[in-house]
Amino acid sequence: MSFRARHLLGIEHLAPDEIRTILDLADRYVEFSRRTVKKSDALAGMTQINMFFENSTRTQASFELAGKRLGADVMNMSVAQSSVKKGETLIDTALTLNAMHPDLLVVRHHASGAVNLLAEKVNCAVLNAGDGRHEHPTQALLDALTIRRAKGRIQGLTVAICGDIQHSRVARSNLLLLGKMDNRVRLIGPPTLMPSGVAEFGCEVFDDMKAGLAGVDVVMMLRLQKERMDGGFIPSEREYFHRFGLDADKLAHAKEDAIVMHPGPMNRGVEIDGTIADDIQRSVIQEQVEMGVAVRMACIDLLAQNLRAERGRAAVEADV
């Protein structure tokens, strides 16, 4: 097993072999989750706390289901009703959590770097469920698993990531992962939604969908993140769909067997035409949801194994 990390804070520090280890284990958990009885004791006796400072129904549900299927005791902390809303600092929250002796902490936060800060202050394994505009590692991993199962490989492909690149931690994590696995990545979107210095990521940049989608294997659409926008990034949703929304006419420029992805939730008629989203021949959007549970099971399992090994070594050293 080539996965030795104590935390999973981003794709940036993962080696290609570690990515493959996660995907291979997740593949097994896909089949496990399709069984009639979906219960393991891999995490028996361990406690997982899901702490979401940002709302995300599907991500939180996916992590909760993953922990429970592995046999962990799972607690969802309602931040809206917690001391954080009463002025408690993130450090104080970390100290409070530490006193509860959790084994795994899954954190989603609106500030980039907040999850890394928590990881420095707690004695358990920390898993990043999305922090600001920084990263969303498990989304990139589930996207990679979806692509690998659909295409038979996760290298040597041409992948187009389209839409609101600037505000998307999903785009950043996917850029990092796809680059590590030797894929060709194209970014497509309006200049107002492209981050500065994007060319440094080693990808091609387009502001025309038809040109950018020419001959691609994978079309990855992104949600238009209006909640993170503080100005006029687009003229109107109607104009945005006309130029950058995925429809049959634009998709025709991709390869005939190109797959269509979206991390959800979708804004139909804004980022993607409903008929494309529901096309079972091209769309793998529902498969992404299924892969999400399996990938999160794999990540939690691997972190738990490493945590147990670390504690075992510490116990031996203490006896010596």
N, C-alpha and C positions, 0 to 999 in steps of 0.2 A: 504494500500500500504506500504510494508516494503522496501522502498528504500529512504534513506534520504541523500545520498551523494551529495556534491556540485559539485564534479568533478568525472570523470571516468578515473582514471590514471592506473589502473591495476586490476587484479583479486585478488591479494594478500589480499586486505582489504575488499573484499566483503564477506558477510555472505551467507550461503546457501539459506536463505529466500530471500535475495536480488537477488540472481541469478535466483531463481524461479520466482520472480516478473518480471524480465526482460524477461525471456523466455515466461511467460504466456501472457504478452502484445505483444511480438513479434509474438506469435501464431496468435493473432487477426490481426496483421498487414500483415501477410501472406495472409489471406483471403481478406483483404482490397486491397492489391496490385494486386490481381487477378480480381478485378472489372473492368468494362469498364471505369468508371470515378475514377481516383486515386488521389483525391484531398481532403485534409483536411484543416481546419483553426486552427488546434491545436497550431501552432506557428505563427499565423497571427500577423504581426507587429514586429516580432523578426528577428534579423540578425545573420546569421551563416557564419563564415569565415573559409574556408578550407585552411590550410597553410601546404603545403607539401614540406619539405626540401629534401625528397627522392621521386623519381618517383614511382608511383604505380597507373597504369591506373584503375585497377578494384576497388581498395579500395577508391580512390578519387571519381570515378564515382558513387560508391555505396553510399557514404556519401552525395554527391551532390543530387542524386535522393531521398534519404531519407529526406533531409531537404526540398526539393521542394514539395514532396508529403505531407509534414506536413504544408505547407503554409509559410515557412520561406523565407526571402530574403537571397539568398545564393551567396557568392562571393568566387571564387577560386583565391587565391593569388599565382601568378607565382613567386616563389622564385628565379628562374634562372634569372629573370629580375628585382629583387628587390634590395633594398639597402644592403641586407645581402651579396650579391655578391660583394659589394663595400666596405666591411669591417665593416658594422654595427654589433654591438654585439647583442646577444640574448636578453639582458636586454633592450637595446635601441629599439629593435623590439617590445618587450612587451609593453613598454611605448607608442610607436607609435600606436599600436593596441588599447591600452586602450583609447587613445584620440578619437578613432573612435566609441567608445561605442558599441561594439558588444555584443550579448547576449550569443552566443556559439562560441567556438573556437576549431576546429578540427585540431590536429597537428600530423604530422609524421616527425620524425627527426632521423638522423643517429647516434646521441649520446645518450647513455643510461642516463636517468635522465633529459634530456633537457625539456621534456614536464612537468615534476614536477616543474622545475624551472620557467617555464612560468606561471604555475598555481598559483605560489606564488606571481606573479607580476601583474596579471590582475584582473579586477573586474567582470569577466564573468565566465560562466561554461566552463571547459576545458575537452576535450575528447581525450584520447590517441589513435592515429591511428597507433601506432608502434614507439618505440624508441630504437634504437640500438639493442643490444641483450637482452634488459630488458623484455618488455612485448608487447603484441598485444591483448588487452582484448576483443575487439569486434570479432576477429577471433575465439577465444576460445568460446565465447558465441554463435556465429553462428554455430560452430561445435557442441556445446552441443544441440542446437535446432534441428539440422539435425539428430543427434543421437537419440534424444528423439522422434522425429516424425517417424523415421525408426524402432526403437526398442520398442517404447511405454514407455520408462523410461530412466532416466539419472543417475541411481544408480545401483550398484550390477553387473556391466558389467566388462569384461576384455578387455582392450583397449591396442593395440600395437602402439606405435609411432616410426616410422622407418626412419632412414637416418641420415641427418646432424643435430644432436641434438645440438652440440656445438654452432653453429651460429644462432640457431633458437629461436626467441622470441615467435613464435607460439607454439613451444614445451613447453617452460616455462609456458606460460599462460594456456595451456591445462593441463599440469601437476598439476598446482595449482587448476584449476577448477574441474578436474576429481577427485582429491584427496579430495576436500571439499565435493563432492557429493558421497563419499564412493564407488569409483570404484577401480578396480585393474589395475594398469598401468605397462606396460612393455616398456622399451626402447631398440630398436634394432639398431645397427649400428657398424661401425668399431671403434676400440678403439681410433683412431686418431680424430674421430668426436664426442667423448663423453667428456663433460666437467668434469673437476676435481671435486670431491666431489658429483658426481651425486647420489650416494647411499643415501645421506642425504635426498633426496626427498621422500624416502619411496617407491621406485619402484624397480622392477626387471630389471636387465641389461643383455642383450644378445648380442653376436657378431656373432650369427648364425640365419639366418632368419627362417629356418624351425623349429628350436627348439623354437624360440621366438613366432612364430605365432601359435603354437599348441593350439587349442581350444579357440582362441580369438573370441570375438564378433564384434570387430571393428578393422580395419587395417587403420591406419592414416599415409600416406606417406608424407615426407617432401621434399621440393625443395633443391637440392644441391646448396648452396649459394657460388658459385665460386667468386663472387665479394667481399666477406668478408674473403677470404682465402689468406694468404700471404706465403704459403709454400706448400710442397707436401703432402697434406692430404690424397690423394688417388693415386694409381698407374696410373690409366687411367679410363676414363668413361666406357670403355668396361668392364674392370675388375670389376668396381663398380657395374654395372648392373648385371653381372654374379653372384656376391655374395649378393648384397643388393637391386637390383631392383626387383620390384614386378612383377612376372609372374604367369601363371596358376599353374606351378609346386609348387611354394612356397605357393601360396594362398590356395592350396588343404589341407594344414595343419591346416588352420583356420576352424571354424565351417562352416557348409554348408550354413548357412544363414548370415554369416559375411558380413558386408558392407565395402566398400573401399572408403577412403576419400583422398583428396589432397587439400591444400590451394591455389594452383596455384601461378604463372603460372607453368605448368608442363613441364619437360624435358622428352618427350617420348623417350623410349629406354635407358634412363639413370636411372630414379627413378621408372618408371612404364611402363609396356608394353602397347602399344596403345589399344590392344584388351580388356585388363582389364579395362582401363580408360573409354572405351566406352560401357562396358557391362551393359546394363540397369537393369539386374537382381542383380548386385552386387555393381556397382558404384553409389555413391550419390554426385559426384563431381559437377554436374550441380545444384543439389538441394542446395548445399552449397552456390552457387552464389545467388540463390533466397533468401535463409535464411539470407544472408548478408544484404540485403536491409531492410528486416523486423526487424532484430535485431538492426540495426543502427537507424531505426525509433523509436524503443522502447527506446533505450538509450537516444537519443536526446529529446524525449518527456518527459521522466522521469526527466532528468536534467533541462529541461525548466520549468516543474512544480515546482521543488524545488527552482529554481531561482526566479520564480514569488512569491512563498510563502515567501522567504527570503526578497525580496524587499518589499512585503506587510507588513511584521513585522517591517522592518526598517522605513517605512513611518508612521506606527502607533506610534512607539517610538519617531520619530521626532516631531509628533504632540503633544505628551504628554510633 
